[in-house]
Amino acid sequence: MNAPDRYERFVVPEGTKKDTKIINAASFTIEREEHTIGNILRMQLHRDPNVLFAGYKLPHPLQYKIIVRIHTTSQSSPMQAYNQSINDLDRELDHLKNAFEVKASFCYS
């Protein structure tokens, strides 16, 4: 397959600085992704009651990366919300895949 290794999407580039302007806020750069993942991740973050703001942007149409911005309450950190959202999406997509495979096996048997 021609896709990059999965871990390469989440590697933090050298020289990245922490945003200290707003307490409990952070920006995460996800390499080699675009609107599809950005919108799914944003919607999953909005399901968390500790997330006050979640949004993403593409810096430029020719740059293949998104920047996700998360602002949380004092009960949670942006990193915790981000990790929880990724884990929830992973479980949800596994469930969807399994349900599809069960239904597909009924159609072809």
C-alpha positions as CSV (number, residue, x, y, z in Angstrom):
1,M,0.0,0.0,0.0
2,N,1.1,3.5,-0.7
3,A,0.0,5.1,2.6
4,P,2.5,6.4,5.1
5,D,2.9,4.6,8.4
6,R,0.1,5.5,10.8
7,Y,2.4,6.8,13.6
8,E,3.9,9.4,11.2
9,R,0.7,11.4,11.2
10,F,1.1,12.2,14.9
11,V,4.8,13.0,15.1
12,V,5.3,16.4,16.7
13,P,7.8,18.4,14.6
14,E,10.9,19.8,16.1
15,G,10.6,23.3,17.4
16,T,6.9,23.1,18.2
17,K,6.0,25.5,21.0
18,K,3.2,25.2,23.6
19,D,0.5,27.8,23.4
20,T,0.4,29.6,26.8
21,K,-2.1,32.4,25.9
22,I,-5.2,30.6,27.1
23,I,-5.3,28.1,30.0
24,N,-6.4,24.6,29.0
25,A,-6.1,25.3,25.3
26,A,-3.8,23.6,22.8
27,S,-3.3,23.3,19.0
28,F,-2.4,19.9,17.5
29,T,-1.0,19.5,14.0
30,I,-2.0,16.3,12.2
31,E,0.2,15.7,9.2
32,R,-1.1,14.1,6.0
33,E,-4.8,14.6,6.7
34,E,-7.6,17.0,5.6
35,H,-11.3,17.8,6.1
36,T,-12.5,14.2,6.5
37,I,-10.5,13.5,9.6
38,G,-10.7,17.1,10.9
39,N,-14.5,17.2,10.8
40,I,-14.9,13.7,12.4
41,L,-12.4,14.6,15.2
42,R,-14.1,18.0,15.8
43,M,-17.5,16.4,16.1
44,Q,-16.2,13.7,18.5
45,L,-14.6,16.4,20.6
46,H,-17.9,18.3,20.8
47,R,-19.4,15.2,22.4
48,D,-17.1,15.6,25.4
49,P,-18.8,17.8,28.1
50,N,-15.3,19.1,29.2
51,V,-14.5,20.5,25.8
52,L,-15.5,24.2,25.5
53,F,-14.2,24.7,22.0
54,A,-13.0,22.3,19.3
55,G,-12.2,23.4,15.7
56,Y,-9.8,22.7,12.9
57,K,-8.3,24.5,9.9
58,L,-6.3,23.7,6.9
59,P,-3.5,26.3,6.7
60,H,-3.3,26.2,2.9
61,P,-5.0,24.0,0.3
62,L,-1.7,22.8,-1.0
63,Q,-0.4,21.8,2.5
64,Y,-1.5,18.3,3.5
65,K,-2.1,18.9,7.2
66,I,-4.7,20.2,9.6
67,I,-4.4,22.1,12.8
68,V,-6.9,21.1,15.6
69,R,-7.6,23.6,18.3
70,I,-9.1,22.4,21.6
71,H,-10.1,24.4,24.7
72,T,-11.2,22.5,27.8
73,T,-12.5,23.1,31.3
74,S,-10.2,22.8,34.3
75,Q,-11.4,19.2,34.8
76,S,-9.6,18.0,31.7
77,S,-6.6,18.9,29.6
78,P,-6.7,19.3,25.8
79,M,-4.3,16.3,25.5
80,Q,-6.7,14.1,27.5
81,A,-9.7,15.2,25.4
82,Y,-7.8,14.6,22.2
83,N,-6.6,11.1,23.2
84,Q,-10.1,10.2,24.5
85,S,-11.7,11.4,21.2
86,I,-9.2,9.3,19.2
87,N,-9.8,6.2,21.3
88,D,-13.6,6.7,21.1
89,L,-13.5,7.1,17.3
90,D,-11.3,4.0,17.1
91,R,-13.8,1.9,19.1
92,E,-16.8,3.4,17.1
93,L,-15.2,2.6,13.8
94,D,-14.3,-1.0,14.9
95,H,-17.9,-1.5,15.9
96,L,-19.1,-0.2,12.5
97,K,-16.6,-2.5,10.7
98,N,-17.7,-5.5,12.7
99,A,-21.4,-4.7,12.1
100,F,-20.8,-4.4,8.4
101,E,-18.9,-7.6,8.2
102,V,-21.7,-9.5,10.0
103,K,-24.3,-8.1,7.6
104,A,-22.1,-8.7,4.6
105,S,-21.6,-12.3,5.6
106,F,-25.4,-12.8,5.6
107,C,-25.7,-11.4,2.1
108,Y,-23.0,-13.6,0.6
109,S,-23.7,-16.9,2.4
